[in-house]
Amino acid sequence: MNAFNQLIANTLPYFPKALVGHLSRHYISGEGLDDAVRVGRDLMAEGCCLTLDVLGEHVQRPEETTAYADLYLQVLDRIRAEGLDANVSVKPTQMGLALDPELCRANYRRIAGKAAELGNFVRIDMEDTPWTTATLDLHDELKAAHPGHVGVVIQAYLRRTLPDIRERLAPGAANLRLCKGIYKEPVELAFHGYQEIRDNYLSCLEELLRNGVYVGIATHDRFLVEGAMALIQRLGIARERYEFQMLLGVLPGLRREIVAKGHKLRVYVPFGAAWFAYSTRRLKENPDLVMHFMRDFFRKH
């Protein structure tokens, strides 16, 4: 990784918003729901399905959490009205987990109830480790109330994830999104080695597939994509029992390859007024993209 690119990425929060907006245009669909619908339709034309994600996390006031929950109800209605092949993803701290766990549960109950009513699905996103157990507990509660309409994200870099799969998360009706994990965690809680994270990812994926769990294989790592495909073939897993998942704007060429091979692929389509914080985080995770986008910006301005 280029050290200068990393330095630029770390200073992104201090850049003018217009510049960050230009750099991040590949990663977010826009500020409004109309933007997400527009981008989503283009992705569906490529053969993808969607998850719509309202940007925002670590909300500070209870009334903000309620407003976000209201917006998610609108998103679910719009998905139905537009005939989109889409579901939604919701962050616990956006719903108030850090403020009041009961408020968080109440907000999720509203969203999950609406999703079940419309025959749709809610993915409970996973954040850093202070919230892992509470998020899994929330998932269990909502899944029991709305089986088939609620799932959660699990992170392969956490040491607890394989035991969580084996001991806590029941197979069968479960629907889990398996990702590597992006938060900085201490070594006693998370694997830090690049290959050991990959190895644990594939171990977790095999455990999920063997136990009949529907899996969202969320990765942009070609090694893991190819490893997952090999595992699916070796285990004889039917294509309706899994999907690949990618973020908007990340490796569209790989996305098209996966779709061309006949696998279901879901793209996370984020939108919302909180785009600046999301954008700086995405670009900090991919600092080598920064200089490329900056060169493109200055060529056009």
Secondary structure as GFF3:
##gff-version 3
##sequence-region A 1 301
A	DSSP	alpha_helix	3	10	.	.	.	ID=ss1
A	DSSP	three_ten_helix	12	14	.	.	.	ID=ss2
A	DSSP	alpha_helix	17	23	.	.	.	ID=ss3
A	DSSP	alpha_helix	33	45	.	.	.	ID=ss4
A	DSSP	beta_strand	49	54	.	.	.	ID=ss5
A	DSSP	alpha_helix	62	82	.	.	.	ID=ss6
A	DSSP	beta_strand	86	90	.	.	.	ID=ss7
A	DSSP	three_ten_helix	92	94	.	.	.	ID=ss8
A	DSSP	alpha_helix	101	117	.	.	.	ID=ss9
A	DSSP	beta_strand	122	124	.	.	.	ID=ss10
A	DSSP	three_ten_helix	129	131	.	.	.	ID=ss11
A	DSSP	alpha_helix	132	145	.	.	.	ID=ss12
A	DSSP	beta_strand	150	155	.	.	.	ID=ss13
A	DSSP	alpha_helix	161	163	.	.	.	ID=ss14
A	DSSP	pi_helix	164	168	.	.	.	ID=ss15
A	DSSP	beta_strand	175	179	.	.	.	ID=ss16
A	DSSP	alpha_helix	194	210	.	.	.	ID=ss17
A	DSSP	beta_strand	214	218	.	.	.	ID=ss18
A	DSSP	alpha_helix	222	235	.	.	.	ID=ss19
A	DSSP	three_ten_helix	239	241	.	.	.	ID=ss20
A	DSSP	beta_strand	242	247	.	.	.	ID=ss21
A	DSSP	alpha_helix	252	260	.	.	.	ID=ss22
A	DSSP	beta_strand	265	271	.	.	.	ID=ss23
A	DSSP	alpha_helix	275	285	.	.	.	ID=ss24
A	DSSP	alpha_helix	288	300	.	.	.	ID=ss25
###
